Structures are given as structure tokens and as C-alpha cells.
Amino acid sequence: MTERRFPIVLSQSNLSNTQTNASFTYQLPGSATSFKNCEVCVSQINMYNSIFNINQQLYGNNTFSIIFPTAGTTYTLNITLPNSYMNYSDINSYVQQQMINAGLYLINGSSNVYFWNIQENPTLYSCQINEFSVPTTLGSYTRPATGVYSSTGTGLPTTAYTPQTIIPSNGFRSIVGLSAATYPATQQTATYSISSTTTPQISPVQSLNVHCSLVNNKYCIPPDYIGNFNPNSVSFGALFSYIPTSEQWVTINDQNVSQITVYFTDQNNNTVIINDPTTTICLLIKQKFL
């Protein structure tokens, strides 16, 4: 038996869904092309790692709240993270800026002092939230110019309570690995730290499945699956190249078609949004002859 191989390249010009940049359609020459005794495999995929891990529309994982003690009992700072790629350090920096905007900090010399932070705990493979007592008097601190803890704001608490973090019943639970609840449940004065009680997933997308309209594999769900790769193996914004270590051929049912559609989903076959559209997909078609 002999065989012939035909490469097919799909690129940004073949995008069929510019909302997600995850679906491509290649128009074959002529009214229809006959596929008989054929197989297909992924030869190479080049794309930029541009999938946001914080996305309100897809994951609903961008909101939580922090309750701060004040002289007027409490102040709730509602956090709405922007659709973006954020690690724990990025989330912490964003929340610090919201605390600055609201005046929920004090100043020690030339440094701001915050009473809440979030960080990675690599030893425990977890996310950790830390909350510190807000003083009742300034001592060596000075006030922010405006906001809650300023001289014209609500003011410092009468009891040195820590803040409390509210994890809502949304996708942010997966980011921090915590159940929906308030941490701590009641106000307390001792420094409070909570680590993930389930494995945190800083990114909902661990890998991408590749699908192709040419195949209908009865042994696979979904039946159009032809490959899987992990774009997160490079840093966010970097170019990723996927070249299979071996050719993983999938049978094409004998058929006549006018176009080929290739699309990506996450590891659970959910919709993904690839922000950078400059993806190149190289397929290889193999035809066998007796």
C-alpha cells in the first residue's frame, strides 16, 4: 500500500468566530473534495498564550468582598477584577490599589501599610489570605489624605479587629480553593490566615483540545477530537509552538466535503476565548492507495 500526504494550513484569515478566536474554517478548492481512505493529524500549532484566567462571562470568577472594621462599625470593599490574566501577586496588587482608592490603609514613613493580602503558599500548594488587626490609634502611623481611614472619613475602629473576606458562590472559589463563606466568620483581633481547603486552580484552562470536522471517532467523546496540548507551558503573552512527538493519525470517514473546521475547547470541552487571533494550525492529510 502506498500513501500520499497533503498539508493544510489554517491561519487568522480562516477565523470563523472572531468573538472567541478559537474556531477556523478552511474552504477546500472546488465545490467538494472527496476523502477516501484518508487520515488526519495535527502537524503543528503556533499560538500566543493569551487566554485570560479571570473572565466574568465564561467563569464568573472575578468578584469577592472584604469587610474592614471602622469607627462606624464596618466598611465593605467590593472587588471586581478585570477580565485579564492574573496570578496571586497581581490580584494582591489590584486589591491594594482599591484599598488606596477607598482610604483603607495607613502610612508608616514613606510606605503604605495594608491589613489584607493574598499570596501563593508553594509549600502547601495553596492560596493563602492574611488579615491583620487594624489599630484603634495612629501611634507611629499617619492617615491617608482621603477615604475611610482619613481624618475626614469614618475613622479607625474602636476595637482592633481584622478585616473579613467574603468568598461568594461564584468561580472565585476555585481561584482561592475555598468554600463560599466569610473568613473569619466573626470579627476577631488576632492575625488571621486561611489557606486553600481544596486544590486552587489559578487558571480554569489547563490545556486545549483540538477538534476537526473531518473526523467522527465513535470511541471518543466528542467524536471530532484529534489532539490536546498545553499553551500554559510558556509565560502569558509568549508564543507557543505545539509539535507532536509522534504523528497521531485519526481516520477520516469516507465523505465529500467543501470545508474543514478546526476549533479549540478547554480540557473539559468548554468554550475558550483566545485573545490573540494570530494562530496558525498545520494539519496533515494522509491518503492510502492499494
C-alpha positions in Angstrom: 0.0 0.0 0.0 1.3 3.4 -0.9 0.3 6.8 0.5 0.3 10.5 -0.3 0.4 13.3 2.2 -1.1 16.8 1.9 -0.5 19.7 4.3 -3.3 22.1 5.1 -2.6 25.4 6.9 -5.3 27.5 8.7 -4.5 30.9 10.0 -6.1 34.2 11.1 -7.6 34.6 7.7 -9.6 31.5 8.3 -11.2 32.6 11.6 -14.9 31.8 11.7 -15.6 33.1 15.2 -13.9 36.4 15.9 -15.6 36.6 19.3 -13.6 33.7 20.7 -10.7 33.4 18.1 -11.0 29.7 18.7 -12.7 28.4 15.5 -11.3 28.3 12.0 -12.8 27.2 8.7 -10.8 26.3 5.6 -12.6 26.3 2.2 -11.4 23.5 0.0 -11.0 24.1 -3.7 -13.9 23.4 -5.9 -17.5 22.6 -4.9 -16.5 19.5 -2.9 -13.4 17.3 -2.2 -13.6 13.6 -1.8 -11.9 12.0 1.1 -11.5 8.2 0.9 -9.0 6.0 2.7 -7.7 9.1 4.5 -6.4 10.0 7.9 -5.6 13.4 9.5 -3.3 14.5 12.3 -2.0 17.7 13.8 1.4 18.6 12.4 2.0 21.9 14.2 0.1 24.6 16.0 1.5 28.1 16.8 -0.4 30.5 19.0 0.2 33.1 21.7 -0.7 32.2 25.2 -3.4 34.8 25.6 -6.3 33.1 27.4 -7.5 35.0 30.5 -7.9 33.1 33.7 -10.1 35.9 35.1 -13.2 36.1 32.9 -16.6 37.2 34.2 -18.6 35.9 31.2 -17.0 32.4 31.0 -16.1 31.7 34.6 -17.8 34.2 36.8 -14.7 34.3 38.9 -13.9 38.0 39.2 -15.8 39.2 42.4 -15.3 38.9 46.1 -15.5 41.4 49.1 -13.5 42.4 52.1 -15.1 43.8 55.3 -13.0 46.4 57.1 -13.6 47.5 60.7 -14.2 51.2 61.2 -15.4 53.6 63.9 -18.8 53.3 62.2 -18.8 49.5 62.6 -17.6 48.2 59.2 -17.0 49.2 55.5 -17.4 46.6 52.8 -15.0 46.9 49.9 -16.4 45.1 46.9 -13.7 43.8 44.5 -14.4 43.3 40.8 -11.3 42.0 39.0 -10.9 43.0 35.3 -11.0 40.3 32.6 -7.3 39.5 32.4 -4.6 37.1 33.3 -3.7 37.4 37.0 -1.6 35.4 39.4 -2.0 35.9 43.2 0.6 38.7 43.2 -1.4 40.5 40.5 -4.6 40.1 42.4 -2.9 41.4 45.6 -1.6 44.5 43.7 -5.1 45.2 42.3 -6.7 44.9 45.7 -4.1 47.2 47.2 -5.0 49.8 44.6 -8.7 49.5 45.6 -7.7 49.9 49.2 -5.7 53.1 48.3 -8.7 54.4 46.4 -11.0 53.8 49.4 -8.5 55.0 52.0 -8.4 51.6 53.7 -4.7 51.7 54.7 -2.3 53.7 56.9 1.1 55.1 56.2 4.3 54.2 58.0 7.0 56.7 57.0 7.0 56.5 53.2 5.4 53.1 53.0 1.7 52.1 52.8 0.5 49.6 55.4 -2.3 47.2 54.3 -4.3 45.0 56.6 -5.1 42.4 54.0 -3.2 40.4 51.4 -3.4 37.3 49.2 -0.4 35.2 48.2 0.7 31.9 46.9 1.9 29.3 49.5 4.0 26.9 47.4 4.9 24.7 50.4 1.2 23.8 51.0 0.3 24.1 47.2 -2.3 26.6 48.2 -3.5 30.1 48.1 -3.3 32.0 51.4 -5.2 35.0 52.6 -3.8 37.0 55.5 -5.7 39.6 57.6 -4.1 41.8 60.2 -5.6 43.9 63.1 -6.4 47.5 62.3 -5.1 49.7 65.1 -7.5 51.9 67.1 -5.0 54.7 67.4 -2.4 56.0 65.0 0.7 55.6 67.0 3.6 55.9 64.5 1.2 55.7 61.6 -0.2 58.6 59.6 -3.6 58.7 57.8 -4.3 58.7 54.1 -5.3 62.0 52.6 -8.8 60.8 51.7 -11.1 57.9 52.3 -12.3 55.7 55.2 -9.3 56.0 57.5 -8.5 59.6 56.7 -9.2 62.4 59.2 -12.5 63.2 57.3 -13.5 59.6 56.9 -15.3 57.1 59.1 -12.1 56.6 61.0 -10.2 53.9 62.8 -12.1 51.1 64.6 -12.8 51.3 68.3 -11.7 47.6 68.6 -8.6 46.4 66.7 -10.4 43.8 64.6 -9.0 42.2 61.4 -10.8 42.5 58.1 -13.0 39.6 56.9 -13.0 38.1 53.4 -16.3 37.2 51.8 -15.9 34.4 49.2 -19.2 34.3 47.3 -20.8 31.3 45.5 -19.1 32.0 42.2 -16.0 30.9 40.3 -13.6 32.8 42.6 -13.9 29.8 44.9 -11.8 27.8 42.5 -9.2 30.5 42.3 -8.6 30.5 46.0 -9.6 26.9 46.8 -12.1 28.0 49.5 -15.8 27.3 50.0 -18.3 30.2 49.9 -18.2 31.8 53.3 -16.8 34.7 55.4 -13.3 34.3 56.7 -13.1 34.6 59.7 -16.8 34.0 60.3 -16.9 36.6 63.1 -14.8 39.6 63.9 -11.6 38.9 65.8 -8.5 40.8 66.9 -5.7 38.2 66.3 -4.0 38.0 63.0 -5.9 35.6 60.8 -4.7 33.4 57.9 -6.6 30.9 55.8 -5.2 28.5 53.2 -7.0 26.7 50.5 -9.0 23.7 51.7 -9.3 22.4 48.1 -6.7 22.5 45.4 -6.8 26.0 44.0 -7.0 26.5 40.2 -5.4 29.8 39.3 -6.4 29.1 35.7 -9.6 27.3 34.7 -7.8 26.3 31.4 -5.1 23.6 31.9 -4.9 22.5 28.3 -6.7 22.9 24.9 -8.4 20.1 23.0 -8.2 20.3 19.2 -11.3 19.3 17.2 -11.7 18.7 13.4 -14.9 18.4 11.4 -13.3 15.7 9.2 -13.4 13.0 11.8 -16.2 11.1 13.6 -14.5 8.8 16.1 -17.0 6.5 17.7 -14.6 5.7 20.5 -14.2 9.3 21.6 -16.5 12.0 23.2 -16.7 14.4 21.5 -16.1 12.3 18.3 -14.2 15.1 16.4 -11.3 15.2 18.9 -7.8 15.0 17.2 -5.3 16.3 19.8 -4.5 18.1 23.1 -1.7 20.5 24.1 -0.9 22.9 27.0 -0.2 26.5 25.9 0.4 27.4 29.6 3.9 25.8 29.3 5.1 29.3 28.2 4.5 32.5 30.1 1.4 34.6 29.4 1.8 36.5 26.2 4.6 34.3 24.8 4.4 32.4 21.5 3.7 28.7 22.0 4.5 26.0 19.4 3.0 22.6 19.6 4.7 19.9 17.6 3.5 16.3 18.5 6.4 14.0 19.3 4.7 11.4 17.1 2.1 11.5 14.4 -1.3 10.8 15.9 -3.4 9.8 12.9 -7.2 9.8 13.1 -9.3 8.1 10.4 -11.4 10.3 8.2 -14.8 8.8 7.3 -15.2 8.5 3.5 -17.1 11.6 2.5 -17.3 14.6 0.2 -16.9 18.0 1.9 -16.4 21.6 0.8 -14.7 22.9 4.0 -12.8 21.9 7.1 -13.5 23.4 10.5 -10.9 23.2 13.3 -11.7 24.6 16.8 -10.4 24.6 20.3 -12.0 23.9 23.7 -10.6 23.6 27.1 -9.7 20.2 28.7 -13.4 19.8 29.7 -14.6 20.7 26.2 -15.8 24.1 27.4 -15.7 27.3 25.3 -12.4 29.2 25.4 -11.6 32.8 24.4 -8.2 33.2 22.8 -7.5 36.9 22.9 -4.7 37.0 20.3 -6.1 35.8 16.9 -2.7 35.1 15.2 -2.9 31.4 15.4 -1.5 29.0 12.8 -2.8 25.4 12.5 -1.0 22.9 10.3 -2.9 19.7 9.5 -1.5 16.7 7.6 -3.8 14.6 5.5 -2.7 11.1 4.5 -4.3 9.2 1.7 -3.7 5.5 1.3 -3.7 3.6 -2.1 -3.7 -0.1 -2.7 
